[in-house]
Amino acid sequence: MATKRTCRDGAPTAGFDRFRTSDGCLTRFGGARSCSGDWPAAKSLLARTERLRAAMKRREFIALLSGAAVAWPLGASAQHAAKVPRIGYLTGNLAANPHTREAFLQGLRDLGYVEGRNLEIEYRDVEGKYERRLPALVAELVALKVDVILAAGTPRPLAAKQATRTIPIVFAGAADPVGSGLVTSLARPGGNVTGLSILSPELVGKCLEQLKQAVPGVTRVAVLWQPGGSGERTERDMLKGAEVAGQALGVRLQFVEARGPADFGRAFSDMTRARAGALTGLASNMILGERRRLADLAAKNRLPGVYPLREFVDAGGLMSYGPDLADVFRRAATYVDKILKGAKPGDLPVEQPTKFELVINLKTAKALGLRIPPVLLARADEVIE
C-alpha cells in the first residue's frame, strides 16, 4: 500500500516536484518556497504553480499543432509528386499490331517509364468494330480521367477529340492531321491534340512510281481503298494524288472499294474482271489489320502489290515504300513524356517522317515470276529473301 506523505502541519506534499527542505519549508520547482506552519501561503503557491504548468502545456500543444500544420502540406505535396500517371492507349486492332504497342512501350522505357511500376496504361481495343465500339471506348477513357490518350491512326484520335477538349491527345500514324481536322496547322496544332503523321496523301504517287519500276510493263493498276477509313478530305486527296501519278506514269487506275474484310472477295473478283496487272492499297486501319489476308489474295490472283507500310511486306506483299510505323509509335512516347511534364499539346508541332524505306520481298517476287530490276534492288533499304 502506498504511504501518503504530509508536511509538518499536515498539508500534503502533493507529488514528486514538491518536497520539504532542511529548514522545514515546502519547496516547488522554480524556487518558490513556503515555510512550515504557513499552509494557506503554501496552498496559494501550489495553485500558482498549477496554473504555470497548464500554461506550459498549452504552449506545447500549440507548438505541436504549428508543426503539424507545416508538415501537412509538405506531406501532401510529396504524395502528389508520387502520383503515378495513367495513359489511355486506344488502338484499332491490338492483336494484329502488337509490334506498335511494344515500340511505344520501348520508347517509354527509354525515357524512364515502366508500365506497372511508375506508369499505368488503360488499353482499349476497337477490334475493327469502329462504329459500334469506338465511341463507348473513348467515353470510358474520358470517364477514367487519364492523363494522356495515345490514339493510333486517324479515326480514333478524331473520336477522342470529339469526346474531350481537356485531356491531351497524342496521335500516332495519322494520315493527314490538317486535312482530317485533327489540328489547325502542323507548326501550331492548337487545342488538346498533337502527334505524328505518316504523310499518306503524298506517298500514293511515290508508291505507284516504285511499282512501275518493279513491273515496267504494267498498264492497269487496281487501287484498293476503304471509304471512311481516313476522313473525307484525306481520302479525296489520296485518290486525287493517285490519279495524277497514274497519268504521269501512263497507267490506268481502277478504284476498288472495300468497306470491311467481307468485301475483299468481291473486290479481287472486280480486279480480275477488269484485267488489273498490279495492285496498290491506300492506308487505313482496316486494310492494315487485314494485311495478311490481302497479301494472300494478291498472291492467289497473281497481282504484284505495293503498299505504304512495310508491315504489308512482312505479311507476304511484294514491296512497300513509306515511313517506319514502329518508329512512329516509339517516338510518340516523347510527346507523352513532354505532356506529362507540363507541355501543352497545342504548342507541340506535329512531327512528320523524314525517312522513308523501300522494302522488297524477293520470295514473293519469285513466286509471282517477277525479276526485280537490279537498280531497284540496289536502292532498297531492305530485301527479304
C-alpha positions in Angstrom: 0.0 0.0 0.0 1.3 3.5 -0.9 2.2 5.8 2.0 0.7 9.2 1.9 3.2 11.9 2.7 2.3 15.1 4.6 4.1 18.2 5.8 4.8 19.0 9.4 1.5 20.8 9.6 -0.4 18.0 7.9 -0.6 19.5 4.5 0.0 17.0 1.7 3.3 17.2 -0.4 1.2 16.5 -3.5 3.8 14.9 -5.7 7.4 14.4 -6.7 8.1 18.1 -7.5 7.0 19.3 -4.0 9.4 18.4 -1.2 10.5 19.6 2.3 13.8 21.3 2.7 16.1 21.1 5.7 14.7 24.3 7.1 11.2 22.8 7.2 9.9 24.8 4.2 7.8 23.4 1.4 9.6 23.9 -1.9 8.3 23.5 -5.5 10.1 23.7 -8.8 11.2 27.1 -9.9 12.5 28.0 -6.5 9.2 29.1 -4.8 9.2 28.3 -1.1 6.7 28.3 1.8 7.8 27.7 5.3 6.1 25.3 7.6 3.2 26.4 9.6 2.0 28.7 6.7 -0.3 26.3 4.9 -2.5 29.0 3.3 0.5 30.5 1.7 1.7 27.1 0.5 -1.7 26.4 -0.9 -1.6 29.7 -2.8 1.9 28.8 -4.1 0.6 25.4 -5.3 -2.3 27.0 -7.2 0.1 29.4 -9.0 2.4 26.6 -10.0 -0.5 24.5 -11.3 -1.5 27.5 -13.5 2.1 27.7 -14.7 2.1 24.1 -15.6 -1.2 24.4 -17.5 0.1 27.4 -19.4 3.3 25.4 -20.4 1.1 22.5 -21.6 -1.0 24.9 -23.7 2.2 26.3 -25.3 3.5 22.8 -26.1 0.2 21.8 -27.7 0.1 25.0 -29.8 3.7 24.3 -30.9 2.7 20.7 -31.9 -0.2 22.0 -34.0 2.0 24.5 -35.7 4.5 21.8 -36.6 1.7 19.6 -37.9 0.4 22.5 -40.0 3.8 23.0 -41.6 4.4 19.3 -42.1 0.9 18.6 -43.6 1.3 20.5 -46.9 4.8 19.1 -47.3 3.4 15.5 -46.9 0.5 16.2 -49.2 3.0 17.7 -51.8 5.2 14.6 -51.6 2.1 12.4 -52.1 1.1 14.4 -55.1 4.6 14.2 -56.6 4.4 10.4 -56.2 1.2 10.2 -58.2 1.5 7.5 -60.9 0.5 8.9 -64.4 -2.1 7.0 -66.3 -2.2 6.7 -70.1 -5.1 5.7 -72.3 -4.0 3.5 -75.2 -6.6 3.5 -78.0 -6.0 1.1 -80.9 -7.9 -0.4 -83.7 -6.6 -4.0 -83.6 -4.0 -4.8 -80.9 -3.8 -8.5 -81.9 -2.9 -7.6 -85.5 -0.3 -4.9 -84.5 1.5 -6.0 -81.3 4.8 -4.5 -82.6 3.5 -1.0 -82.5 2.5 -1.3 -78.8 5.9 -2.8 -78.0 7.6 0.0 -79.8 5.6 2.6 -77.8 6.5 0.8 -74.5 10.1 0.7 -75.5 10.0 4.4 -76.2 8.6 4.9 -72.7 11.2 2.7 -71.1 14.0 4.7 -72.9 12.5 7.8 -71.1 12.4 6.1 -67.7 8.7 4.9 -67.6 8.0 1.3 -66.8 4.4 0.0 -67.1 3.2 -1.3 -63.7 5.9 0.4 -61.8 5.7 4.2 -62.4 3.1 4.2 -65.1 -0.3 2.8 -65.7 -1.8 2.1 -69.1 -5.5 1.6 -69.8 -5.8 -0.4 -73.1 -8.9 0.0 -75.2 -9.1 -2.1 -78.4 -11.7 -1.4 -81.1 -11.0 -4.8 -82.7 -12.0 -3.4 -86.1 -15.6 -2.6 -85.0 -15.3 1.1 -85.3 -18.9 2.3 -85.4 -20.1 0.1 -82.6 -17.2 0.1 -80.2 -15.2 3.3 -80.7 -17.5 5.9 -79.0 -18.0 3.8 -76.0 -14.3 3.0 -75.5 -13.4 6.7 -75.8 -16.1 7.5 -73.3 -14.5 5.0 -70.8 -11.1 6.7 -71.1 -12.6 10.1 -70.6 -14.5 8.9 -67.5 -11.3 7.5 -66.1 -9.7 10.9 -66.4 -6.5 9.5 -67.8 -3.6 12.0 -68.1 -3.0 11.4 -71.8 -4.7 9.5 -74.6 -2.4 7.8 -77.2 -4.6 7.1 -80.3 -3.4 5.2 -83.3 -4.3 6.2 -86.9 -6.9 8.9 -87.7 -10.5 7.8 -86.7 -9.5 7.1 -83.1 -7.9 10.5 -82.3 -10.8 12.2 -84.1 -13.3 10.3 -81.9 -11.2 11.3 -78.8 -11.1 14.9 -79.8 -14.9 14.9 -80.2 -15.3 13.5 -76.7 -12.9 15.8 -74.7 -11.4 19.2 -75.1 -9.3 18.9 -71.9 -7.5 15.6 -71.9 -4.3 15.7 -74.0 -4.4 13.5 -77.1 -1.4 12.2 -79.0 -2.0 10.6 -82.3 0.5 8.1 -83.9 0.3 7.5 -87.6 -2.5 9.9 -88.7 -2.7 10.1 -92.5 -3.4 13.8 -92.8 -3.7 15.7 -89.5 -4.7 19.0 -91.0 -6.9 17.6 -93.8 -8.8 15.3 -91.4 -9.4 18.2 -88.9 -7.2 16.8 -86.1 -5.2 20.0 -85.9 -5.3 23.5 -87.3 -1.7 23.5 -88.5 1.3 21.3 -88.3 3.5 24.0 -86.7 1.0 25.1 -84.0 -1.7 22.4 -83.7 -3.7 24.3 -81.1 -6.3 22.7 -78.8 -5.5 19.5 -77.0 -4.3 17.3 -79.9 -0.8 16.8 -81.4 1.3 13.8 -82.6 3.0 12.2 -85.5 1.8 11.8 -89.1 2.7 9.4 -91.9 2.0 11.7 -94.9 -0.3 9.2 -96.8 -1.6 11.6 -99.5 1.9 12.4 -100.7 3.0 8.8 -100.6 0.4 7.4 -103.0 2.3 8.7 -106.1 5.6 7.5 -104.8 4.3 4.0 -104.2 3.0 3.9 -107.8 6.4 5.0 -109.1 8.1 2.1 -107.3 5.5 -0.3 -108.6 6.0 0.9 -112.2 9.8 0.4 -111.8 9.3 -3.1 -110.4 6.8 -4.1 -113.1 7.7 -1.9 -116.1 5.1 -3.4 -118.5 2.1 -2.8 -116.2 -0.7 -0.7 -117.8 -3.6 -1.1 -115.4 -3.4 -0.9 -111.6 -6.1 -1.6 -109.1 -6.3 0.9 -106.1 -7.9 -0.8 -103.0 -9.3 1.7 -100.5 -11.7 1.9 -97.6 -14.3 4.6 -97.7 -14.4 6.4 -94.3 -11.2 4.9 -93.2 -9.1 8.1 -93.2 -11.5 11.0 -93.3 -13.3 12.5 -96.3 -10.7 15.2 -97.2 -7.8 12.9 -96.7 -9.3 10.2 -98.9 -10.1 12.7 -101.6 -6.5 13.9 -101.6 -5.2 10.4 -101.7 -7.4 9.4 -104.6 -6.5 12.6 -106.5 -2.8 12.0 -105.9 -3.2 8.5 -107.3 -4.9 9.8 -110.4 -2.2 12.4 -111.0 0.6 9.9 -110.6 -1.2 7.3 -112.8 -1.5 9.8 -115.6 2.2 10.8 -115.3 3.2 7.1 -115.3 1.0 6.2 -118.2 -1.1 3.6 -116.3 -4.9 3.4 -115.9 -6.3 3.1 -112.4 -9.2 1.0 -111.2 -10.5 2.3 -107.8 -12.0 -0.6 -105.8 -13.8 -0.1 -102.5 -13.7 -2.4 -99.5 -15.7 -1.1 -96.5 -14.7 -4.2 -94.5 -12.9 -7.5 -94.7 -16.1 -9.2 -96.0 -15.7 -7.1 -99.2 -12.2 -8.4 -100.1 -13.5 -11.4 -102.1 -15.7 -9.3 -104.3 -13.0 -6.6 -104.6 -10.5 -9.1 -106.1 -13.1 -10.5 -108.4 -13.6 -7.0 -109.8 -9.9 -6.6 -110.2 -9.6 -9.9 -112.2 -12.6 -9.0 -114.4 -11.0 -5.6 -115.2 -7.7 -7.3 -116.0 -5.7 -5.4 -113.5 -2.0 -6.1 -113.7 -0.9 -4.9 -110.3 -2.3 -3.6 -107.0 -1.8 -0.8 -104.5 -3.6 -0.3 -101.2 -4.3 3.1 -99.6 -3.5 3.3 -95.9 -6.4 2.6 -93.5 -6.5 0.8 -90.2 -8.9 -1.9 -91.5 -6.7 -2.7 -94.6 -3.5 -2.7 -92.4 -5.2 -5.1 -89.9 -6.1 -7.4 -92.8 -2.7 -7.2 -94.5 -2.0 -11.0 -94.3 -5.3 -11.9 -96.0 -4.7 -9.1 -98.5 -1.3 -10.5 -99.4 -2.7 -14.0 -99.7 -5.4 -12.8 -102.1 -2.9 -10.8 -104.1 -0.7 -13.9 -104.5 -3.6 -16.1 -105.4 -4.7 -13.7 -108.1 -1.0 -13.2 -109.2 -1.1 -9.4 -108.6 2.1 -7.8 -107.6 1.3 -5.1 -105.0 3.0 -2.0 -103.5 1.9 -0.7 -100.1 2.6 2.4 -97.9 4.0 0.4 -94.9 6.5 -2.4 -94.5 4.0 -4.4 -92.4 2.4 -5.5 -95.7 5.7 -6.9 -97.0 6.4 -8.7 -93.8 2.9 -10.3 -94.3 3.9 -11.5 -97.8 3.3 -8.4 -100.0 5.7 -7.6 -102.8 7.0 -4.2 -101.8 6.4 -1.1 -99.7 7.6 2.5 -99.6 6.9 4.6 -96.6 7.8 5.5 -93.0 8.7 3.0 -90.3 5.4 2.7 -88.4 7.0 1.1 -85.3 9.4 4.1 -85.1 6.4 6.4 -85.3 5.0 4.8 -82.2 8.3 4.7 -80.4 8.7 8.5 -81.0 5.1 9.0 -79.8 6.4 8.3 -76.3 8.4 11.5 -76.4 5.2 13.5 -76.9 3.6 11.7 -74.0 6.6 12.4 -71.8 6.6 16.1 -72.6 2.9 16.4 -71.8 3.3 14.6 -68.5 6.0 17.1 -67.7 3.7 20.0 -68.3 3.9 20.8 -72.0 0.6 21.8 -73.8 -0.3 19.7 -76.8 -1.3 22.7 -78.8 2.3 24.1 -78.5 4.0 20.8 -79.7 4.4 20.8 -83.5 3.2 17.7 -85.4 6.1 15.6 -86.4 6.4 14.3 -90.0 8.5 11.4 -91.0 11.9 12.3 -92.6 13.0 8.8 -93.5 11.2 6.6 -96.0 12.1 2.9 -96.5 11.9 0.8 -99.6 11.4 -2.8 -98.7 11.2 -5.6 -101.3 10.2 -9.2 -100.7 12.2 -11.3 -103.2 10.5 -14.5 -102.1 7.1 -13.1 -103.2 8.7 -11.8 -106.5 9.9 -15.3 -107.3 6.5 -16.8 -106.6 4.9 -14.3 -109.0 7.6 -14.9 -111.6 8.9 -11.4 -111.4 12.5 -10.3 -111.9 13.1 -7.1 -109.9 15.4 -4.7 -111.8 18.9 -4.6 -110.2 18.8 -0.8 -109.9 15.6 -1.0 -107.8 17.2 -3.7 -105.6 20.3 -1.6 -105.1 18.1 1.3 -103.9 16.1 -0.8 -101.4 16.7 -0.3 -97.7 15.9 -3.9 -97.1 15.4 -7.0 -99.2 13.6 -10.0 -97.8 14.8 -13.3 -99.3 
